[in-house]
Amino acid sequence: MDPRVVAASEEEVVVRWQQRAVSSTGERFDAPVLGLYRMRDRKLVRAEMFYFDAAAVNTFLTRAKQVE
């Protein structure tokens, strides 16, 4: 997933990921994603993912689910 820390403070970390997936039919998905992680006492308390192209993610997942 090639993580890269973009920004960090004592309470939050922002990581850019390159998310990749392959469906059971061989269709590939490859897109950047930002993860926002909130920390407390050096423990993860919240994680959020922000997709640059949410419509493309939805299309890939919908097609992959239909094949099952």
SEDRENFI-520653 format. One record per residue: x, y, z of N, C-alpha, C in turn; residue number from 1. Coordinates in Angstrom, 2 decimals. Example, Ala and Ser with C-alpha at 12.3 -4.5 7.8 and 13.67 -1.06 7.14 Angstrom:
// residues 2
<node><n_X>13.19</n_X><n_Y>-5.69</n_Y><n_Z>7.80</n_Z><ca_X>12.30</ca_X><ca_Y>-4.50</ca_Y><ca_Z>7.80</ca_Z><c_X>13.20</c_X><c_Y>-3.30</c_Y><c_Z>7.80</c_Z><seq>1</seq></node>
<node><n_X>12.85</n_X><n_Y>-2.25</n_Y><n_Z>7.08</n_Z><ca_X>13.67</ca_X><ca_Y>-1.06</ca_Y><ca_Z>7.14</ca_Z><c_X>12.90</c_X><c_Y>0.03</c_Y><c_Z>7.87</c_Z><seq>2</seq></node>
//
This chain:
// residues 68
<node><n_X>0.82</n_X><n_Y>-1.20</n_Y><n_Z>0.00</n_Z><ca_X>0.00</ca_X><ca_Y>0.00</ca_Y><ca_Z>0.00</ca_Z><c_X>0.86</c_X><c_Y>1.26</c_Y><c_Z>0.00</c_Z><seq>1</seq></node>
<node><n_X>2.13</n_X><n_Y>1.14</n_Y><n_Z>0.14</n_Z><ca_X>3.06</ca_X><ca_Y>2.27</ca_Y><ca_Z>0.04</ca_Z><c_X>2.66</c_X><c_Y>3.47</c_Y><c_Z>0.91</c_Z><seq>2</seq></node>
<node><n_X>2.59</n_X><n_Y>3.30</n_Y><n_Z>2.24</n_Z><ca_X>2.20</ca_X><ca_Y>4.42</ca_Y><ca_Z>3.10</ca_Z><c_X>3.25</c_X><c_Y>5.53</c_Y><c_Z>3.13</c_Z><seq>3</seq></node>
<node><n_X>2.76</n_X><n_Y>6.76</n_Y><n_Z>3.20</n_Z><ca_X>3.64</ca_X><ca_Y>7.91</ca_Y><ca_Z>3.33</ca_Z><c_X>3.00</c_X><c_Y>8.88</c_Y><c_Z>4.32</c_Z><seq>4</seq></node>
<node><n_X>3.69</n_X><n_Y>9.16</n_Y><n_Z>5.41</n_Z><ca_X>3.16</ca_X><ca_Y>10.10</ca_Y><ca_Z>6.40</ca_Z><c_X>3.23</c_X><c_Y>11.50</c_Y><c_Z>5.81</c_Z><seq>5</seq></node>
<node><n_X>2.09</n_X><n_Y>12.16</n_Y><n_Z>5.77</n_Z><ca_X>1.99</ca_X><ca_Y>13.50</ca_Y><ca_Z>5.20</ca_Z><c_X>2.10</c_X><c_Y>14.56</c_Y><c_Z>6.29</c_Z><seq>6</seq></node>
<node><n_X>1.50</n_X><n_Y>14.28</n_Y><n_Z>7.44</n_Z><ca_X>1.54</ca_X><ca_Y>15.24</ca_Y><ca_Z>8.55</ca_Z><c_X>1.32</c_X><c_Y>14.46</c_Y><c_Z>9.85</c_Z><seq>7</seq></node>
<node><n_X>1.85</n_X><n_Y>15.02</n_Y><n_Z>10.94</n_Z><ca_X>1.67</ca_X><ca_Y>14.35</ca_Y><ca_Z>12.23</ca_Z><c_X>1.76</c_X><c_Y>15.38</c_Y><c_Z>13.36</c_Z><seq>8</seq></node>
<node><n_X>0.98</n_X><n_Y>15.12</n_Y><n_Z>14.39</n_Z><ca_X>1.06</ca_X><ca_Y>15.88</ca_Y><ca_Z>15.64</ca_Z><c_X>0.99</c_X><c_Y>14.84</c_Y><c_Z>16.76</c_Z><seq>9</seq></node>
<node><n_X>0.90</n_X><n_Y>15.30</n_Y><n_Z>17.99</n_Z><ca_X>0.81</ca_X><ca_Y>14.34</ca_Y><ca_Z>19.10</ca_Z><c_X>-0.50</c_X><c_Y>13.57</c_Y><c_Z>19.08</c_Z><seq>10</seq></node>
<node><n_X>-1.54</n_X><n_Y>14.15</n_Y><n_Z>18.49</n_Z><ca_X>-2.86</ca_X><ca_Y>13.52</ca_Y><ca_Z>18.51</ca_Z><c_X>-3.32</c_X><c_Y>12.96</c_Y><c_Z>17.17</c_Z><seq>11</seq></node>
<node><n_X>-2.76</n_X><n_Y>13.42</n_Y><n_Z>16.06</n_Z><ca_X>-3.23</ca_X><ca_Y>12.98</ca_Y><ca_Z>14.75</ca_Z><c_X>-2.07</c_X><c_Y>12.67</c_Y><c_Z>13.81</c_Z><seq>12</seq></node>
<node><n_X>-2.35</n_X><n_Y>11.73</n_Y><n_Z>12.91</n_Z><ca_X>-1.40</ca_X><ca_Y>11.39</ca_Y><ca_Z>11.85</ca_Z><c_X>-2.19</c_X><c_Y>11.29</c_Y><c_Z>10.55</c_Z><seq>13</seq></node>
<node><n_X>-1.66</n_X><n_Y>11.89</n_Y><n_Z>9.49</n_Z><ca_X>-2.27</ca_X><ca_Y>11.79</ca_Y><ca_Z>8.16</ca_Z><c_X>-1.31</c_X><c_Y>10.99</c_Y><c_Z>7.28</c_Z><seq>14</seq></node>
<node><n_X>-1.85</n_X><n_Y>9.93</n_Y><n_Z>6.68</n_Z><ca_X>-1.03</ca_X><ca_Y>9.04</ca_Y><ca_Z>5.85</ca_Z><c_X>-1.67</c_X><c_Y>8.93</c_Y><c_Z>4.47</c_Z><seq>15</seq></node>
<node><n_X>-0.84</n_X><n_Y>9.04</n_Y><n_Z>3.44</n_Z><ca_X>-1.30</ca_X><ca_Y>8.82</ca_Y><ca_Z>2.06</ca_Z><c_X>-0.97</c_X><c_Y>7.38</c_Y><c_Z>1.71</c_Z><seq>16</seq></node>
<node><n_X>-1.99</n_X><n_Y>6.65</n_Y><n_Z>1.28</n_Z><ca_X>-1.86</ca_X><ca_Y>5.24</ca_Y><ca_Z>0.90</ca_Z><c_X>-2.11</c_X><c_Y>5.11</c_Y><c_Z>-0.59</c_Z><seq>17</seq></node>
<node><n_X>-1.51</n_X><n_Y>4.12</n_Y><n_Z>-1.19</n_Z><ca_X>-1.86</ca_X><ca_Y>3.74</ca_Y><ca_Z>-2.56</ca_Z><c_X>-2.60</c_X><c_Y>2.42</c_Y><c_Z>-2.43</c_Z><seq>18</seq></node>
<node><n_X>-3.91</n_X><n_Y>2.49</n_Y><n_Z>-2.48</n_Z><ca_X>-4.74</ca_X><ca_Y>1.31</ca_Y><ca_Z>-2.24</ca_Z><c_X>-4.91</c_X><c_Y>0.53</c_Y><c_Z>-3.53</c_Z><seq>19</seq></node>
<node><n_X>-4.65</n_X><n_Y>-0.77</n_Y><n_Z>-3.44</n_Z><ca_X>-4.76</ca_X><ca_Y>-1.64</ca_Y><ca_Z>-4.61</ca_Z><c_X>-5.65</c_X><c_Y>-2.84</c_Y><c_Z>-4.28</c_Z><seq>20</seq></node>
<node><n_X>-6.40</n_X><n_Y>-3.29</n_Y><n_Z>-5.28</n_Z><ca_X>-7.26</ca_X><ca_Y>-4.46</ca_Y><ca_Z>-5.10</ca_Z><c_X>-7.42</c_X><c_Y>-5.16</c_Y><c_Z>-6.44</c_Z><seq>21</seq></node>
<node><n_X>-7.75</n_X><n_Y>-6.45</n_Y><n_Z>-6.35</n_Z><ca_X>-8.05</ca_X><ca_Y>-7.25</ca_Y><ca_Z>-7.54</ca_Z><c_X>-9.32</c_X><c_Y>-8.04</c_Y><c_Z>-7.24</c_Z><seq>22</seq></node>
<node><n_X>-10.30</n_X><n_Y>-7.96</n_Y><n_Z>-8.14</n_Z><ca_X>-11.54</ca_X><ca_Y>-8.71</ca_Y><ca_Z>-7.95</ca_Z><c_X>-11.34</c_X><c_Y>-10.16</c_Y><c_Z>-8.36</c_Z><seq>23</seq></node>
<node><n_X>-12.31</n_X><n_Y>-10.99</n_Y><n_Z>-8.09</n_Z><ca_X>-12.23</ca_X><ca_Y>-12.41</ca_Y><ca_Z>-8.44</ca_Z><c_X>-12.19</c_X><c_Y>-12.63</c_Y><c_Z>-9.96</c_Z><seq>24</seq></node>
<node><n_X>-12.62</n_X><n_Y>-11.62</n_Y><n_Z>-10.73</n_Z><ca_X>-12.57</ca_X><ca_Y>-11.72</ca_Y><ca_Z>-12.19</ca_Z><c_X>-11.27</c_X><c_Y>-11.14</c_Y><c_Z>-12.76</c_Z><seq>25</seq></node>
<node><n_X>-10.42</n_X><n_Y>-10.60</n_Y><n_Z>-11.88</n_Z><ca_X>-9.15</ca_X><ca_Y>-10.04</ca_Y><ca_Z>-12.33</ca_Z><c_X>-9.17</c_X><c_Y>-8.55</c_Y><c_Z>-12.55</c_Z><seq>26</seq></node>
<node><n_X>-10.32</n_X><n_Y>-7.90</n_Y><n_Z>-12.36</n_Z><ca_X>-10.38</ca_X><ca_Y>-6.45</ca_Y><ca_Z>-12.50</ca_Z><c_X>-9.52</c_X><c_Y>-5.81</c_Y><c_Z>-11.41</c_Z><seq>27</seq></node>
<node><n_X>-8.75</n_X><n_Y>-4.81</n_Y><n_Z>-11.79</n_Z><ca_X>-7.83</ca_X><ca_Y>-4.17</ca_Y><ca_Z>-10.84</ca_Z><c_X>-8.33</c_X><c_Y>-2.79</c_Y><c_Z>-10.45</c_Z><seq>28</seq></node>
<node><n_X>-7.99</n_X><n_Y>-2.42</n_Y><n_Z>-9.22</n_Z><ca_X>-8.28</ca_X><ca_Y>-1.08</ca_Y><ca_Z>-8.72</ca_Z><c_X>-7.01</c_X><c_Y>-0.55</c_Y><c_Z>-8.08</c_Z><seq>29</seq></node>
<node><n_X>-6.65</n_X><n_Y>0.68</n_Y><n_Z>-8.38</n_Z><ca_X>-5.43</ca_X><ca_Y>1.29</ca_Y><ca_Z>-7.86</ca_Z><c_X>-5.69</c_X><c_Y>2.79</c_Y><c_Z>-7.72</c_Z><seq>30</seq></node>
<node><n_X>-5.72</n_X><n_Y>3.27</n_Y><n_Z>-6.48</n_Z><ca_X>-6.05</ca_X><ca_Y>4.68</ca_Y><ca_Z>-6.27</ca_Z><c_X>-5.45</c_X><c_Y>5.19</c_Y><c_Z>-4.96</c_Z><seq>31</seq></node>
<node><n_X>-5.15</n_X><n_Y>6.49</n_Y><n_Z>-4.89</n_Z><ca_X>-4.64</ca_X><ca_Y>7.07</ca_Y><ca_Z>-3.65</ca_Z><c_X>-5.76</c_X><c_Y>7.29</c_Y><c_Z>-2.64</c_Z><seq>32</seq></node>
<node><n_X>-5.40</n_X><n_Y>7.18</n_Y><n_Z>-1.37</n_Z><ca_X>-6.35</ca_X><ca_Y>7.37</ca_Y><ca_Z>-0.26</ca_Z><c_X>-5.61</c_X><c_Y>8.09</c_Y><c_Z>0.85</c_Z><seq>33</seq></node>
<node><n_X>-6.32</n_X><n_Y>8.98</n_Y><n_Z>1.56</n_Z><ca_X>-5.75</ca_X><ca_Y>9.60</ca_Y><ca_Z>2.75</ca_Z><c_X>-6.37</c_X><c_Y>8.95</c_Y><c_Z>3.98</c_Z><seq>34</seq></node>
<node><n_X>-5.53</n_X><n_Y>8.62</n_Y><n_Z>4.94</n_Z><ca_X>-6.01</ca_X><ca_Y>8.09</ca_Y><ca_Z>6.22</ca_Z><c_X>-5.74</c_X><c_Y>9.11</c_Y><c_Z>7.30</c_Z><seq>35</seq></node>
<node><n_X>-6.74</n_X><n_Y>9.39</n_Y><n_Z>8.11</n_Z><ca_X>-6.60</ca_X><ca_Y>10.30</ca_Y><ca_Z>9.24</ca_Z><c_X>-6.75</c_X><c_Y>9.46</c_Y><c_Z>10.50</c_Z><seq>36</seq></node>
<node><n_X>-5.72</n_X><n_Y>9.45</n_Y><n_Z>11.31</n_Z><ca_X>-5.69</ca_X><ca_Y>8.61</ca_Y><ca_Z>12.51</ca_Z><c_X>-5.56</c_X><c_Y>9.48</c_Y><c_Z>13.74</c_Z><seq>37</seq></node>
<node><n_X>-6.45</n_X><n_Y>9.27</n_Y><n_Z>14.70</n_Z><ca_X>-6.41</ca_X><ca_Y>10.02</ca_Y><ca_Z>15.95</ca_Z><c_X>-5.86</c_X><c_Y>9.09</c_Y><c_Z>17.03</c_Z><seq>38</seq></node>
<node><n_X>-4.90</n_X><n_Y>9.61</n_Y><n_Z>17.78</n_Z><ca_X>-4.23</ca_X><ca_Y>8.84</ca_Y><ca_Z>18.81</ca_Z><c_X>-4.51</c_X><c_Y>9.44</c_Y><c_Z>20.19</c_Z><seq>39</seq></node>
<node><n_X>-4.54</n_X><n_Y>8.56</n_Y><n_Z>21.18</n_Z><ca_X>-4.63</ca_X><ca_Y>9.00</ca_Y><ca_Z>22.58</ca_Z><c_X>-3.81</c_X><c_Y>8.03</c_Y><c_Z>23.42</c_Z><seq>40</seq></node>
<node><n_X>-2.90</n_X><n_Y>8.56</n_Y><n_Z>24.19</n_Z><ca_X>-2.00</ca_X><ca_Y>7.72</ca_Y><ca_Z>25.00</ca_Z><c_X>-1.29</c_X><c_Y>6.67</c_Y><c_Z>24.14</c_Z><seq>41</seq></node>
<node><n_X>-0.86</n_X><n_Y>7.10</n_Y><n_Z>22.96</n_Z><ca_X>-0.13</ca_X><ca_Y>6.26</ca_Y><ca_Z>22.01</ca_Z><c_X>-0.95</c_X><c_Y>5.07</c_Y><c_Z>21.49</c_Z><seq>42</seq></node>
<node><n_X>-2.28</n_X><n_Y>5.18</n_Y><n_Z>21.57</n_Z><ca_X>-3.17</ca_X><ca_Y>4.14</ca_Y><ca_Z>21.07</ca_Z><c_X>-4.12</c_X><c_Y>4.75</c_Y><c_Z>20.04</c_Z><seq>43</seq></node>
<node><n_X>-4.46</n_X><n_Y>3.96</n_Y><n_Z>19.05</n_Z><ca_X>-5.40</ca_X><ca_Y>4.40</ca_Y><ca_Z>18.01</ca_Z><c_X>-6.81</c_X><c_Y>4.45</c_Y><c_Z>18.58</c_Z><seq>44</seq></node>
<node><n_X>-7.46</n_X><n_Y>5.61</n_Y><n_Z>18.46</n_Z><ca_X>-8.83</ca_X><ca_Y>5.75</ca_Y><ca_Z>18.95</ca_Z><c_X>-9.82</c_X><c_Y>6.02</c_Y><c_Z>17.83</c_Z><seq>45</seq></node>
<node><n_X>-9.32</n_X><n_Y>6.42</n_Y><n_Z>16.65</n_Z><ca_X>-10.22</ca_X><ca_Y>6.67</ca_Y><ca_Z>15.52</ca_Z><c_X>-9.42</c_X><c_Y>6.62</c_Y><c_Z>14.22</c_Z><seq>46</seq></node>
<node><n_X>-10.03</n_X><n_Y>6.03</n_Y><n_Z>13.20</n_Z><ca_X>-9.39</ca_X><ca_Y>5.97</ca_Y><ca_Z>11.88</ca_Z><c_X>-10.44</c_X><c_Y>6.31</c_Y><c_Z>10.83</c_Z><seq>47</seq></node>
<node><n_X>-10.09</n_X><n_Y>7.20</n_Y><n_Z>9.92</n_Z><ca_X>-10.98</ca_X><ca_Y>7.59</ca_Y><ca_Z>8.83</ca_Z><c_X>-10.21</c_X><c_Y>7.52</c_Y><c_Z>7.53</c_Z><seq>48</seq></node>
<node><n_X>-10.88</n_X><n_Y>7.05</n_Y><n_Z>6.47</n_Z><ca_X>-10.26</ca_X><ca_Y>6.99</ca_Y><ca_Z>5.14</ca_Z><c_X>-11.01</c_X><c_Y>7.96</c_Y><c_Z>4.22</c_Z><seq>49</seq></node>
<node><n_X>-10.25</n_X><n_Y>8.72</n_Y><n_Z>3.46</n_Z><ca_X>-10.81</ca_X><ca_Y>9.69</ca_Y><ca_Z>2.52</ca_Z><c_X>-10.32</c_X><c_Y>9.33</c_Y><c_Z>1.12</c_Z><seq>50</seq></node>
<node><n_X>-11.26</n_X><n_Y>8.96</n_Y><n_Z>0.27</n_Z><ca_X>-10.93</ca_X><ca_Y>8.53</ca_Y><ca_Z>-1.09</ca_Z><c_X>-10.96</c_X><c_Y>9.72</c_Y><c_Z>-2.03</c_Z><seq>51</seq></node>
<node><n_X>-9.97</n_X><n_Y>9.81</n_Y><n_Z>-2.90</n_Z><ca_X>-9.91</ca_X><ca_Y>10.88</ca_Y><ca_Z>-3.87</ca_Z><c_X>-11.00</c_X><c_Y>10.72</c_Y><c_Z>-4.92</c_Z><seq>52</seq></node>
<node><n_X>-11.37</n_X><n_Y>9.47</n_Y><n_Z>-5.20</n_Z><ca_X>-12.42</ca_X><ca_Y>9.19</ca_Y><ca_Z>-6.20</ca_Z><c_X>-13.36</c_X><c_Y>8.13</c_Y><c_Z>-5.63</c_Z><seq>53</seq></node>
<node><n_X>-14.25</n_X><n_Y>8.55</n_Y><n_Z>-4.76</n_Z><ca_X>-15.18</ca_X><ca_Y>7.63</ca_Y><ca_Z>-4.08</ca_Z><c_X>-16.09</c_X><c_Y>6.92</c_Y><c_Z>-5.08</c_Z><seq>54</seq></node>
<node><n_X>-16.43</n_X><n_Y>7.58</n_Y><n_Z>-6.17</n_Z><ca_X>-17.29</ca_X><ca_Y>6.95</ca_Y><ca_Z>-7.18</ca_Z><c_X>-16.59</c_X><c_Y>5.76</c_Y><c_Z>-7.82</c_Z><seq>55</seq></node>
<node><n_X>-15.29</n_X><n_Y>5.86</n_Y><n_Z>-8.08</n_Z><ca_X>-14.55</ca_X><ca_Y>4.75</ca_Y><ca_Z>-8.67</ca_Z><c_X>-14.45</c_X><c_Y>3.58</c_Y><c_Z>-7.69</c_Z><seq>56</seq></node>
<node><n_X>-14.27</n_X><n_Y>3.87</n_Y><n_Z>-6.41</n_Z><ca_X>-14.24</ca_X><ca_Y>2.81</ca_Y><ca_Z>-5.38</ca_Z><c_X>-15.58</c_X><c_Y>2.10</c_Y><c_Z>-5.34</c_Z><seq>57</seq></node>
<node><n_X>-16.66</n_X><n_Y>2.87</n_Y><n_Z>-5.33</n_Z><ca_X>-18.00</ca_X><ca_Y>2.30</ca_Y><ca_Z>-5.29</ca_Z><c_X>-18.28</c_X><c_Y>1.43</c_Y><c_Z>-6.52</c_Z><seq>58</seq></node>
<node><n_X>-17.88</n_X><n_Y>1.89</n_Y><n_Z>-7.68</n_Z><ca_X>-18.08</ca_X><ca_Y>1.12</ca_Y><ca_Z>-8.92</ca_Z><c_X>-17.32</c_X><c_Y>-0.20</c_Y><c_Z>-8.85</c_Z><seq>59</seq></node>
<node><n_X>-16.06</n_X><n_Y>-0.15</n_Y><n_Z>-8.42</n_Z><ca_X>-15.26</ca_X><ca_Y>-1.37</ca_Y><ca_Z>-8.31</ca_Z><c_X>-15.91</c_X><c_Y>-2.35</c_Y><c_Z>-7.33</c_Z><seq>60</seq></node>
<node><n_X>-16.28</n_X><n_Y>-1.89</n_Y><n_Z>-6.15</n_Z><ca_X>-16.88</ca_X><ca_Y>-2.77</ca_Y><ca_Z>-5.15</ca_Z><c_X>-18.22</c_X><c_Y>-3.34</c_Y><c_Z>-5.60</c_Z><seq>61</seq></node>
<node><n_X>-19.02</n_X><n_Y>-2.53</n_Y><n_Z>-6.27</n_Z><ca_X>-20.31</ca_X><ca_Y>-3.00</ca_Y><ca_Z>-6.78</ca_Z><c_X>-20.13</c_X><c_Y>-4.10</c_Y><c_Z>-7.79</c_Z><seq>62</seq></node>
<node><n_X>-19.20</n_X><n_Y>-3.91</n_Y><n_Z>-8.74</n_Z><ca_X>-18.94</ca_X><ca_Y>-4.95</ca_Y><ca_Z>-9.75</ca_Z><c_X>-18.36</c_X><c_Y>-6.19</c_Y><c_Z>-9.12</c_Z><seq>63</seq></node>
<node><n_X>-17.46</n_X><n_Y>-6.03</n_Y><n_Z>-8.17</n_Z><ca_X>-16.84</ca_X><ca_Y>-7.19</ca_Y><ca_Z>-7.51</ca_Z><c_X>-17.89</c_X><c_Y>-7.99</c_Y><c_Z>-6.73</c_Z><seq>64</seq></node>
<node><n_X>-18.83</n_X><n_Y>-7.31</n_Y><n_Z>-6.11</n_Z><ca_X>-19.87</ca_X><ca_Y>-7.99</ca_Y><ca_Z>-5.33</ca_Z><c_X>-20.82</c_X><c_Y>-8.77</c_Y><c_Z>-6.23</c_Z><seq>65</seq></node>
<node><n_X>-21.12</n_X><n_Y>-8.23</n_Y><n_Z>-7.40</n_Z><ca_X>-22.05</ca_X><ca_Y>-8.89</ca_Y><ca_Z>-8.32</ca_Z><c_X>-21.52</c_X><c_Y>-10.23</c_Y><c_Z>-8.82</c_Z><seq>66</seq></node>
<node><n_X>-20.23</n_X><n_Y>-10.40</n_Y><n_Z>-8.85</n_Z><ca_X>-19.60</ca_X><ca_Y>-11.61</ca_Y><ca_Z>-9.36</ca_Z><c_X>-19.71</c_X><c_Y>-12.75</c_Y><c_Z>-8.35</c_Z><seq>67</seq></node>
<node><n_X>-19.71</n_X><n_Y>-12.44</n_Y><n_Z>-7.07</n_Z><ca_X>-19.73</ca_X><ca_Y>-13.46</ca_Y><ca_Z>-6.03</ca_Z><c_X>-20.84</c_X><c_Y>-14.37</c_Y><c_Z>-6.22</c_Z><seq>68</seq></node>
//
